[in-house]
């Protein structure tokens, strides 16, 4: 049996999983214009109203019987599945029992109705429902709900982000990622979970980091960071330089006495580019600098001057760094 796009739209509408106001408005317009979609939505809504409470665990066999029983109880109502109810029931069972598993019906992801994805070379500031602010770094993701619950505040992050959290003693704030959870009340901190090395760096306030694999809980004080290597299991708690770690959120690319080879990672992440080095002599040149609010063209000009190199474009976002042969 094939589930159509109309089936999925109806299921998302009934389960509250149309993510944006625009999506919801477009669906309402479609309901007015498309008779087939409107009829299908009405059919599924009747079944949805018969479906068990979301607070109950999903038990496919038991719930399928309850759906069948609920539909059967409606048979005396006019125009409700007179001839087609046997055909629609298995589709509804698949949608309500199977599809909602995929869409987040029992999943913790169901609370995240907003999804921010930053493009390579971009940084985005997001205002959360409680007034907290998050700056999301290049190539990162942030998920958060339209409104926070009365008990807690929770978001999900992949990549790197800087958090400035409003204090609310009655509702702790949690940042979840694939490998850890950070819990706070009100504080400023940076999370970088790219690659094998993960880091939580605390600027002010207090945070508790819970590592998923070990269950260890580590509390950080201001200007402390926790760094752990998921490949080796090594965990280090240490002091850090706040200005260096969080410079990116102020649109500053900070290169502190790095070889050009070491600088390629930060440069490529910051600008969403692919810089490559043609020879080892150039790769070992040292570079230091704070590149503030510089677009890519201006950055290339500055790099050529301070590192005495030539940067040649290979494609719109790919460049080769070569020796400067000018006298």
Residue frames as qw, qx, qy, qz and C-alpha x, y, z in Angstrom:
[[0.000, 0.887, 0.461, 0.000, 0.00, 0.00, 0.00],
 [0.443, 0.305, 0.003, 0.843, 1.37, 3.41, -0.99],
 [0.210, -0.744, -0.409, 0.485, 1.06, 6.40, 1.35],
 [0.389, 0.708, 0.282, 0.518, 0.51, 9.56, -0.67],
 [0.265, 0.205, -0.211, 0.918, 1.74, 13.08, -0.01],
 [0.439, -0.494, -0.190, -0.726, -1.85, 14.00, 0.88],
 [0.807, -0.401, -0.433, 0.030, -1.89, 11.26, 3.55],
 [0.612, -0.067, -0.328, 0.716, 1.32, 12.64, 5.07],
 [0.015, -0.375, 0.003, -0.927, 0.02, 16.23, 5.00],
 [0.632, -0.524, -0.301, -0.486, -3.15, 15.18, 6.84],
 [0.815, -0.309, -0.400, 0.284, -1.15, 13.23, 9.42],
 [0.437, 0.106, -0.230, 0.863, 1.23, 16.16, 10.02],
 [0.250, -0.473, -0.116, -0.837, -1.72, 18.56, 10.41],
 [0.745, -0.497, -0.334, -0.296, -3.56, 16.35, 12.90],
 [0.813, -0.283, -0.305, 0.409, -0.43, 15.64, 14.96],
 [0.212, -0.963, -0.006, 0.167, 0.63, 19.30, 15.07],
 [0.698, -0.291, 0.368, 0.542, 3.77, 18.70, 13.04],
 [0.450, 0.757, 0.221, 0.420, 3.35, 21.44, 10.42],
 [0.632, -0.191, -0.242, 0.711, 6.44, 23.37, 11.48],
 [0.175, -0.085, 0.003, 0.981, 5.79, 26.95, 10.40],
 [0.335, 0.534, 0.385, -0.674, 2.89, 29.41, 10.15],
 [0.344, 0.459, -0.476, -0.666, 3.40, 29.42, 6.37],
 [0.145, 0.038, -0.974, -0.172, 3.02, 25.64, 6.16],
 [0.139, 0.398, 0.799, -0.429, -0.13, 25.75, 8.26],
 [0.335, 0.565, 0.075, -0.750, -1.60, 28.59, 6.17],
 [0.296, 0.343, -0.700, -0.552, -0.82, 26.81, 2.90],
 [0.031, -0.134, -0.990, 0.034, -2.49, 23.64, 4.19],
 [0.246, 0.514, 0.577, -0.584, -5.65, 25.56, 5.16],
 [0.355, 0.533, -0.262, -0.722, -5.76, 27.14, 1.69],
 [0.197, 0.184, -0.904, -0.333, -5.32, 23.70, 0.09],
 [0.138, 0.296, 0.891, -0.314, -8.23, 22.39, 2.17],
 [0.354, 0.587, 0.267, -0.677, -10.46, 25.10, 0.74],
 [0.376, 0.571, -0.435, -0.585, -9.37, 24.55, -2.86],
 [0.320, 0.250, -0.890, -0.207, -8.93, 20.77, -3.07],
 [0.792, -0.228, -0.047, -0.565, -12.04, 18.67, -2.47],
 [0.872, 0.059, -0.482, 0.064, -10.10, 15.39, -2.36],
 [0.362, 0.259, -0.587, 0.677, -7.71, 16.69, 0.30],
 [0.395, -0.314, 0.259, -0.823, -10.58, 18.11, 2.36],
 [0.883, -0.143, -0.212, -0.394, -12.50, 14.83, 2.26],
 [0.766, 0.134, -0.550, 0.305, -9.40, 12.82, 3.17],
 [0.110, 0.329, -0.505, 0.790, -8.60, 15.19, 6.05],
 [0.625, -0.293, 0.106, -0.715, -12.16, 14.87, 7.40],
 [0.916, -0.042, -0.379, -0.125, -11.93, 11.07, 7.25],
 [0.616, 0.182, -0.557, 0.526, -8.61, 11.00, 9.09],
 [0.157, -0.400, 0.351, -0.832, -9.82, 13.50, 11.66],
 [0.815, -0.287, -0.091, -0.496, -12.69, 11.18, 12.58],
 [0.895, 0.004, -0.402, 0.193, -10.20, 8.35, 13.06],
 [0.327, 0.389, -0.449, 0.735, -7.82, 10.64, 14.93],
 [0.456, -0.447, 0.190, -0.746, -10.61, 11.52, 17.38],
 [0.939, -0.210, -0.141, -0.234, -11.06, 7.80, 18.04],
 [0.678, 0.372, -0.524, 0.357, -7.34, 7.23, 18.59],
 [0.693, -0.504, -0.403, 0.321, -5.93, 6.55, 22.09],
 [0.222, -0.972, 0.043, 0.071, -4.64, 9.40, 24.23],
 [0.542, 0.683, -0.400, 0.282, -1.01, 10.43, 23.41],
 [0.341, -0.661, 0.562, -0.362, -0.15, 9.78, 27.05],
 [0.935, -0.090, 0.313, -0.140, -0.63, 6.06, 26.45],
 [0.312, -0.458, 0.726, 0.407, 2.28, 3.95, 25.18],
 [0.607, 0.392, -0.404, -0.561, 2.00, 2.75, 21.61],
 [0.473, -0.089, 0.875, -0.053, 0.88, -0.87, 21.48],
 [0.230, 0.191, -0.586, -0.753, 0.12, -1.59, 17.84],
 [0.225, -0.234, -0.923, -0.206, -2.15, -4.59, 18.24],
 [0.100, -0.535, -0.685, 0.485, -4.16, -3.13, 21.11],
 [0.084, 0.496, 0.023, -0.864, -4.44, 0.31, 19.55],
 [0.178, 0.042, -0.717, -0.673, -5.46, -1.09, 16.17],
 [0.178, -0.436, -0.882, 0.011, -8.37, -2.82, 17.92],
 [0.056, -0.599, -0.434, 0.671, -9.31, 0.46, 19.60],
 [0.117, 0.300, -0.358, -0.877, -9.25, 2.29, 16.28],
 [0.216, -0.167, -0.858, -0.434, -11.47, -0.41, 14.77],
 [0.170, -0.528, -0.775, 0.302, -13.83, -0.25, 17.73],
 [0.011, -0.521, -0.166, 0.837, -13.99, 3.55, 17.57],
 [0.185, 0.159, -0.550, -0.799, -14.76, 3.54, 13.88],
 [0.203, -0.302, -0.912, -0.189, -17.38, 0.86, 14.29],
 [0.083, -0.540, -0.620, 0.563, -19.15, 2.96, 16.92],
 [0.111, 0.436, -0.094, -0.888, -19.59, 5.68, 14.30],
 [0.143, 0.121, 0.852, 0.489, -21.39, 3.51, 11.75],
 [0.114, 0.694, 0.700, -0.122, -24.80, 4.93, 12.52],
 [0.017, -0.703, 0.004, 0.711, -23.61, 8.42, 11.53],
 [0.689, 0.678, 0.251, -0.060, -24.44, 9.42, 7.94],
 [0.526, 0.819, -0.193, 0.123, -21.77, 9.64, 5.22],
 [0.297, -0.745, 0.594, -0.063, -19.01, 8.15, 7.36],
 [0.057, -0.389, 0.908, 0.148, -17.15, 5.37, 5.48],
 [0.807, 0.141, 0.249, -0.516, -20.36, 3.71, 4.28],
 [0.933, 0.357, -0.029, -0.038, -18.68, 1.85, 1.47],
 [0.586, 0.629, -0.382, 0.339, -15.00, 2.77, 1.83],
 [0.493, -0.759, 0.326, -0.273, -14.33, 2.44, 5.55],
 [0.948, -0.165, 0.233, 0.139, -12.77, -1.03, 5.17],
 [0.710, 0.526, 0.007, 0.469, -10.36, 0.37, 2.60],
 [0.061, 0.829, -0.197, 0.520, -9.40, 3.47, 4.60],
 [0.750, -0.643, 0.093, -0.127, -8.98, 1.75, 7.94],
 [0.894, -0.100, 0.067, 0.431, -5.69, -0.04, 7.15],
 [0.419, 0.607, -0.013, 0.675, -4.32, 3.20, 5.69],
 [0.345, -0.815, 0.073, -0.461, -5.28, 5.02, 8.87],
 [0.885, -0.453, 0.046, 0.098, -3.71, 2.32, 11.02],
 [0.770, 0.210, 0.012, 0.603, -0.46, 2.67, 9.13],
 [0.142, 0.718, -0.016, 0.681, -0.55, 6.45, 9.43],
 [0.500, -0.750, 0.069, -0.427, -1.50, 6.62, 13.08],
 [0.886, -0.430, 0.155, 0.074, 0.55, 3.71, 14.39],
 [0.833, 0.093, 0.182, 0.515, 3.47, 3.60, 11.95],
 [0.385, 0.683, 0.103, 0.613, 3.90, 7.04, 10.44],
 [0.321, -0.894, 0.047, -0.309, 3.71, 8.93, 13.74],
 [0.849, -0.392, 0.117, 0.335, 6.55, 6.80, 15.06],
 [0.632, 0.288, 0.193, 0.693, 8.65, 8.28, 12.24],
 [0.072, 0.752, 0.173, 0.632, 7.25, 11.78, 12.67],
 [0.153, 0.335, -0.510, 0.777, 7.93, 11.96, 16.37],
 [0.625, -0.518, -0.339, -0.476, 4.71, 10.83, 18.09],
 [0.803, -0.565, -0.155, 0.110, 6.53, 9.14, 21.03],
 [0.719, 0.223, -0.126, 0.647, 9.89, 10.75, 20.27],
 [0.371, -0.648, -0.206, 0.632, 11.59, 13.48, 22.28],
 [0.272, 0.009, 0.382, 0.883, 12.13, 15.29, 18.94],
 [0.009, 0.671, 0.681, 0.293, 8.41, 16.10, 18.74],
 [0.250, -0.824, -0.294, 0.415, 8.89, 19.14, 20.97],
 [0.318, -0.400, 0.308, 0.802, 11.33, 20.75, 18.52],
 [0.478, 0.722, 0.495, -0.072, 9.07, 22.65, 16.15],
 [0.244, 0.943, -0.181, -0.134, 11.76, 25.11, 14.97],
 [0.875, -0.062, 0.268, 0.400, 14.86, 23.95, 13.10],
 [0.132, 0.941, -0.224, -0.215, 17.68, 26.38, 12.26],
 [0.868, 0.050, 0.259, 0.420, 20.42, 25.26, 9.85],
 [0.026, -0.878, 0.217, 0.426, 23.24, 27.70, 9.15],
 [0.811, 0.573, -0.059, 0.103, 24.96, 27.54, 5.79],
 [0.783, -0.108, -0.004, 0.613, 28.72, 27.18, 5.52],
 [0.356, 0.229, 0.037, 0.905, 30.31, 30.56, 6.20],
 [0.305, -0.613, -0.228, -0.692, 27.22, 31.99, 7.94],
 [0.203, -0.120, -0.742, 0.628, 26.47, 32.76, 11.59],
 [0.340, -0.532, -0.480, -0.609, 22.91, 33.28, 12.85],
 [0.057, -0.092, 0.625, -0.773, 21.52, 34.74, 16.08],
 [0.425, -0.397, -0.733, -0.354, 18.31, 33.17, 17.38],
 [0.313, -0.307, 0.397, -0.807, 15.97, 34.51, 20.07],
 [0.231, -0.167, -0.957, 0.052, 14.44, 31.64, 22.06],
 [0.347, -0.637, -0.558, -0.402, 10.87, 31.74, 23.46],
 [0.571, -0.672, -0.362, 0.302, 12.11, 32.68, 26.98],
 [0.020, 0.995, -0.098, -0.010, 14.23, 35.61, 25.76],
 [0.668, -0.445, 0.458, 0.382, 17.51, 33.68, 25.79],
 [0.485, 0.776, -0.273, -0.297, 19.79, 34.13, 22.80],
 [0.828, -0.124, 0.475, 0.273, 21.77, 31.59, 20.80],
 [0.288, 0.760, -0.416, -0.409, 24.41, 32.39, 18.20],
 [0.922, 0.110, 0.370, 0.021, 24.70, 29.44, 15.81],
 [0.237, -0.603, 0.557, 0.520, 28.03, 28.99, 14.05],
 [0.464, 0.479, -0.525, -0.529, 28.68, 28.08, 10.42],
 [0.547, 0.159, -0.796, -0.206, 27.46, 24.65, 9.33],
 [0.012, 0.000, 0.843, -0.537, 25.54, 23.98, 12.57],
 [0.396, -0.432, -0.646, -0.489, 21.98, 23.13, 13.58],
 [0.126, -0.033, 0.603, -0.787, 19.68, 24.25, 16.40],
 [0.375, -0.420, -0.725, -0.397, 16.27, 22.77, 17.24],
 [0.016, 0.075, 0.583, -0.809, 13.90, 24.33, 19.77],
 [0.071, 0.567, 0.821, -0.017, 10.14, 24.45, 20.51],
 [0.003, 0.672, 0.336, 0.660, 7.70, 27.23, 19.71],
 [0.418, -0.722, 0.185, -0.520, 7.15, 27.63, 23.46],
 [0.248, 0.275, -0.855, 0.363, 8.91, 26.05, 26.43],
 [0.575, -0.462, -0.665, -0.117, 7.00, 23.92, 28.92],
 [0.423, -0.814, 0.055, -0.393, 6.23, 25.05, 32.45],
 [0.891, -0.427, 0.081, 0.128, 8.71, 22.48, 33.84],
 [0.631, -0.366, 0.372, 0.575, 11.84, 22.98, 31.75],
 [0.417, 0.822, -0.179, -0.345, 13.48, 24.50, 28.68],
 [0.726, -0.180, 0.596, 0.293, 15.21, 22.22, 26.20],
 [0.511, 0.749, -0.248, -0.341, 16.98, 22.65, 22.86],
 [0.906, 0.006, 0.338, 0.255, 19.12, 20.42, 20.62],
 [0.113, 0.881, -0.344, -0.304, 22.41, 21.38, 18.97],
 [0.896, 0.114, 0.265, 0.339, 24.72, 19.94, 16.36],
 [0.506, 0.638, -0.005, 0.580, 27.96, 21.76, 15.51],
 [0.405, -0.098, -0.367, 0.832, 28.83, 24.89, 17.48],
 [0.176, -0.777, -0.376, -0.473, 26.75, 27.52, 19.25],
 [0.205, 0.127, -0.476, 0.846, 27.12, 30.21, 21.92],
 [0.362, -0.630, -0.668, -0.158, 24.34, 30.43, 24.54],
 [0.002, -0.209, 0.342, -0.916, 23.27, 33.46, 26.59],
 [0.384, -0.417, -0.811, -0.142, 20.57, 31.99, 28.83],
 [0.335, -0.551, 0.082, -0.760, 18.09, 33.96, 30.93],
 [0.061, 0.109, -0.875, 0.468, 17.89, 32.77, 34.51],
 [0.687, -0.265, -0.193, -0.648, 14.70, 30.98, 35.53],
 [0.160, -0.358, 0.848, -0.357, 15.14, 28.98, 38.75],
 [0.710, 0.109, 0.496, -0.488, 11.83, 27.21, 38.24],
 [0.869, 0.471, 0.113, -0.103, 12.73, 25.96, 34.76],
 [0.535, -0.485, 0.523, 0.452, 16.22, 24.58, 34.18],
 [0.555, 0.710, -0.247, -0.356, 17.65, 24.97, 30.67],
 [0.754, -0.197, 0.595, 0.199, 19.06, 21.92, 28.91],
 [0.426, 0.655, -0.461, -0.420, 21.09, 21.65, 25.73],
 [0.868, -0.038, 0.494, -0.018, 21.02, 18.16, 24.23],
 [0.356, 0.636, -0.586, -0.352, 23.39, 16.72, 21.67],
 [0.862, 0.143, -0.452, -0.178, 24.17, 13.22, 20.44],
 [0.678, 0.138, -0.614, 0.380, 26.85, 12.62, 23.07],
 [0.293, -0.128, -0.558, 0.766, 26.02, 14.80, 26.07],
 [0.188, -0.817, -0.478, -0.260, 23.54, 17.05, 27.91],
 [0.276, 0.147, -0.312, 0.897, 24.34, 20.45, 29.44],
 [0.306, -0.744, -0.589, -0.080, 22.03, 21.77, 32.17],
 [0.254, 0.124, -0.208, 0.936, 21.98, 25.36, 33.43],
 [0.015, -0.726, -0.582, 0.368, 19.75, 27.96, 35.09],
 [0.275, 0.958, 0.075, -0.024, 21.17, 31.18, 33.66],
 [0.614, -0.492, 0.394, 0.475, 24.61, 31.50, 32.13],
 [0.495, 0.777, -0.272, -0.277, 26.80, 32.14, 29.08],
 [0.630, -0.333, 0.677, 0.187, 28.68, 29.26, 27.48],
 [0.455, 0.549, -0.519, -0.472, 29.96, 27.85, 24.21],
 [0.828, -0.025, 0.556, -0.070, 29.38, 24.33, 22.87],
 [0.398, 0.602, -0.574, -0.387, 31.50, 22.84, 20.12],
 [0.775, -0.105, 0.605, -0.151, 30.69, 19.25, 19.26],
 [0.668, 0.636, -0.303, -0.239, 32.31, 18.98, 15.85],
 [0.529, 0.495, -0.682, 0.095, 34.45, 15.94, 15.06],
 [0.723, -0.140, -0.644, 0.207, 35.90, 13.59, 17.66],
 [0.317, -0.088, -0.484, 0.811, 36.71, 16.32, 20.19],
 [0.238, -0.767, -0.500, -0.325, 33.77, 17.88, 22.01],
 [0.323, 0.028, -0.388, 0.863, 33.98, 20.94, 24.25],
 [0.253, -0.844, -0.442, -0.167, 31.73, 22.88, 26.63],
 [0.432, 0.149, -0.221, 0.862, 33.32, 26.21, 27.58],
 [0.271, -0.788, -0.543, 0.101, 31.73, 28.26, 30.39],
 [0.244, 0.546, -0.043, 0.800, 32.03, 32.05, 30.35],
 [0.209, -0.291, 0.425, -0.831, 29.82, 32.85, 33.36],
 [0.795, -0.208, -0.010, -0.569, 27.36, 31.15, 35.70],
 [0.388, -0.320, 0.855, -0.130, 27.44, 27.41, 36.28],
 [0.759, 0.232, -0.364, -0.487, 26.73, 24.35, 34.15],
 [0.636, -0.257, 0.721, -0.101, 26.59, 20.62, 34.61],
 [0.507, 0.437, -0.597, -0.441, 27.62, 18.37, 31.73],
 [0.792, -0.102, 0.559, -0.221, 26.33, 14.78, 31.59],
 [0.138, 0.437, -0.779, -0.428, 28.26, 12.48, 29.26],
 [0.824, 0.086, -0.142, -0.542, 25.97, 10.06, 27.46],
 [0.729, 0.249, -0.638, 0.003, 28.28, 7.04, 27.23],
 [0.393, 0.118, -0.742, 0.530, 29.60, 7.01, 30.81],
 [0.432, -0.728, -0.512, -0.145, 26.82, 8.86, 32.62],
 [0.507, -0.215, -0.294, 0.781, 29.49, 11.00, 34.34],
 [0.035, -0.934, -0.316, -0.161, 28.36, 14.42, 35.56],
 [0.571, -0.037, -0.106, 0.813, 30.92, 17.22, 35.59],
 [0.072, -0.932, -0.322, 0.151, 30.25, 20.69, 37.00],
 [0.550, 0.342, 0.063, 0.759, 32.07, 23.68, 35.52],
 [0.230, -0.760, -0.242, 0.558, 32.88, 27.06, 37.05],
 [0.358, 0.920, 0.017, -0.156, 33.38, 30.28, 35.04],
 [0.238, 0.804, -0.530, -0.125, 36.33, 30.20, 32.61],
 [0.456, -0.256, 0.852, 0.024, 36.52, 26.41, 32.79],
 [0.688, 0.338, -0.348, -0.540, 35.90, 24.08, 29.87],
 [0.745, -0.130, 0.650, -0.080, 35.37, 20.36, 29.51],
 [0.478, 0.562, -0.536, -0.410, 37.00, 18.70, 26.51],
 [0.706, -0.157, 0.685, -0.086, 36.61, 15.02, 25.72],
 [0.242, 0.401, -0.732, -0.495, 37.69, 12.82, 22.87],
 [0.849, 0.041, 0.199, -0.489, 34.94, 10.39, 21.88],
 [0.778, 0.411, -0.473, -0.052, 37.44, 8.21, 20.01],
 [0.441, 0.310, -0.716, 0.443, 39.84, 7.68, 22.96],
 [0.590, -0.611, -0.528, -0.016, 37.49, 8.40, 25.88],
 [0.464, -0.054, -0.314, 0.826, 39.92, 10.97, 27.30],
 [0.182, -0.877, -0.395, -0.207, 38.19, 13.72, 29.35],
 [0.473, 0.035, -0.232, 0.849, 39.98, 16.94, 30.37],
 [0.178, -0.914, -0.365, 0.000, 38.73, 19.81, 32.55],
 [0.575, -0.041, 0.005, 0.817, 40.83, 22.96, 32.16],
 [0.019, 0.740, 0.160, -0.653, 40.88, 26.77, 32.07],
 [0.522, 0.439, 0.516, 0.518, 40.45, 28.53, 28.73],
 [0.112, -0.215, 0.068, 0.968, 40.67, 31.98, 27.13],
 [0.362, 0.610, 0.612, -0.349, 37.10, 33.22, 26.71],
 [0.260, 0.748, -0.139, -0.595, 37.94, 35.85, 24.08],
 [0.043, 0.382, -0.814, -0.435, 39.66, 33.31, 21.83],
 [0.198, 0.190, 0.962, -0.011, 37.04, 30.57, 22.13],
 [0.252, 0.689, 0.630, -0.256, 34.05, 32.85, 21.55],
 [0.076, -0.440, 0.272, 0.853, 35.53, 35.31, 19.02],
 [0.095, 0.187, 0.819, 0.535, 33.58, 33.65, 16.18],
 [0.014, 0.688, 0.715, -0.125, 30.23, 34.83, 17.60],
 [0.024, -0.820, -0.070, 0.568, 31.34, 38.45, 17.08],
 [0.722, 0.683, 0.102, 0.047, 32.23, 37.65, 13.47],
 [0.055, -0.842, 0.535, 0.051, 35.96, 37.54, 14.24],
 [0.953, 0.179, -0.210, 0.124, 38.26, 34.88, 12.77],
 [0.351, -0.837, 0.416, -0.060, 41.10, 34.57, 15.29],
 [0.905, 0.265, -0.253, 0.218, 44.33, 32.85, 14.20],
 [0.431, -0.852, 0.288, -0.078, 46.84, 32.75, 17.04],
 [0.125, -0.660, 0.732, 0.113, 50.36, 31.81, 15.94],
 [0.861, 0.145, 0.473, -0.124, 49.26, 28.91, 13.74],
 [0.277, -0.189, 0.715, 0.613, 50.93, 27.36, 10.76],
 [0.458, 0.208, -0.309, -0.807, 48.94, 27.80, 7.57],
 [0.412, -0.048, -0.891, -0.183, 48.27, 24.06, 7.63],
 [0.139, -0.318, -0.787, 0.510, 46.76, 24.37, 11.14],
 [0.189, 0.331, 0.166, -0.910, 44.80, 27.48, 10.10],
 [0.225, -0.034, -0.719, -0.657, 43.01, 25.81, 7.19],
 [0.204, -0.423, -0.879, 0.083, 40.34, 24.23, 9.42],
 [0.049, -0.605, -0.437, 0.664, 39.26, 27.47, 11.14],
 [0.092, 0.341, -0.321, -0.879, 39.46, 29.43, 7.87],
 [0.203, -0.113, -0.827, -0.512, 37.40, 26.95, 5.88],
 [0.164, -0.523, -0.806, 0.223, 34.77, 26.67, 8.62],
 [0.046, -0.550, -0.257, 0.793, 34.49, 30.43, 9.09],
 [0.229, 0.444, -0.301, -0.813, 34.12, 31.28, 5.39],
 [0.801, 0.314, 0.432, -0.272, 32.55, 28.07, 4.10],
 [0.462, 0.748, -0.420, -0.226, 35.45, 27.59, 1.69],
 [0.966, -0.074, 0.144, 0.204, 38.06, 25.01, 0.73],
 [0.114, 0.890, -0.440, -0.037, 41.56, 26.47, 0.93],
 [0.976, -0.024, 0.058, 0.210, 44.34, 24.06, -0.02],
 [0.239, -0.841, 0.402, 0.270, 48.14, 24.46, 0.17],
 [0.772, 0.577, -0.248, -0.099, 50.38, 23.62, -2.76],
 [0.650, 0.385, -0.542, 0.368, 53.68, 22.87, -0.93],
 [0.709, -0.451, -0.454, 0.297, 55.08, 22.06, 2.52],
 [0.388, 0.049, -0.171, 0.904, 57.16, 25.24, 2.78],
 [0.262, -0.389, -0.178, -0.865, 54.03, 27.37, 2.49],
 [0.685, -0.460, -0.522, -0.218, 52.10, 25.04, 4.80],
 [0.678, -0.332, -0.420, 0.504, 54.60, 25.63, 7.64],
 [0.135, 0.417, -0.050, 0.898, 54.47, 29.42, 7.49],
 [0.187, -0.431, -0.694, 0.545, 53.15, 30.95, 10.72],
 [0.089, -0.508, -0.347, -0.783, 50.22, 33.34, 10.81],
 [0.166, -0.445, -0.648, 0.595, 48.58, 35.44, 13.54],
 [0.092, -0.138, -0.219, -0.962, 45.72, 37.88, 13.23],
 [0.234, 0.461, 0.712, -0.475, 42.18, 38.86, 14.20],
 [0.008, 0.146, 0.597, 0.789, 40.09, 39.21, 11.04],
 [0.156, 0.443, 0.637, -0.611, 37.01, 41.16, 12.11],
 [0.467, 0.689, 0.347, -0.432, 33.98, 41.62, 9.84],
 [0.021, 0.510, -0.612, -0.604, 36.04, 40.83, 6.75],
 [0.860, 0.361, 0.095, -0.349, 34.29, 39.39, 3.73],
 [0.919, 0.004, 0.305, 0.249, 36.07, 36.68, 1.76],
 [0.589, 0.694, 0.025, 0.413, 37.67, 39.01, -0.81],
 [0.129, -0.888, 0.283, -0.338, 39.06, 41.30, 1.88],
 [0.807, -0.469, 0.357, -0.005, 40.32, 38.32, 3.89],
 [0.883, 0.278, 0.181, 0.331, 42.19, 36.94, 0.86],
 [0.329, 0.828, -0.126, 0.436, 43.88, 40.31, 0.29],
 [0.430, -0.789, 0.350, -0.263, 44.94, 40.48, 3.95],
 [0.924, -0.205, 0.310, 0.090, 46.20, 36.90, 3.96],
 [0.765, 0.516, 0.044, 0.383, 48.32, 37.46, 0.86],
 [0.104, 0.862, -0.235, 0.438, 49.92, 40.51, 2.48],
 [0.512, -0.698, 0.419, -0.276, 50.68, 39.21, 5.99],
 [0.880, -0.173, 0.439, 0.057, 51.69, 35.65, 4.97],
 [0.066, 0.646, -0.572, -0.501, 53.45, 36.68, 1.74],
 [0.447, 0.121, 0.875, 0.141, 51.55, 34.11, -0.35],
 [0.313, 0.121, -0.445, -0.830, 49.52, 34.04, -3.53],
 [0.460, 0.234, 0.767, -0.382, 45.93, 32.80, -3.36],
 [0.184, 0.140, -0.661, -0.713, 44.55, 31.48, -6.65],
 [0.687, 0.126, 0.338, -0.631, 40.82, 30.74, -7.13],
 [0.114, -0.088, 0.951, 0.273, 40.06, 27.23, -8.43],
 [0.155, -0.548, -0.751, -0.334, 36.26, 27.61, -8.21],
 [0.227, -0.740, -0.130, -0.620, 33.92, 30.12, -6.52],
 [0.659, -0.692, 0.136, -0.263, 34.57, 28.58, -3.06],
 [0.933, -0.162, 0.109, 0.302, 37.87, 26.74, -3.60],
 [0.162, 0.944, -0.280, 0.061, 41.32, 28.36, -3.48],
 [0.897, 0.050, -0.173, 0.404, 44.95, 27.31, -3.68],
 [0.305, -0.926, 0.190, 0.113, 47.59, 28.95, -1.45],
 [0.859, 0.326, -0.013, 0.395, 50.92, 29.08, -3.26],
 [0.549, -0.389, -0.014, 0.739, 54.32, 30.78, -2.72],
 [0.229, 0.945, 0.115, -0.201, 54.52, 34.41, -3.72],
 [0.779, 0.090, 0.245, 0.570, 57.23, 34.61, -6.41],
 [0.210, 0.925, 0.103, 0.300, 57.09, 38.38, -6.77],
 [0.577, 0.174, -0.310, 0.735, 60.27, 40.22, -5.97]]
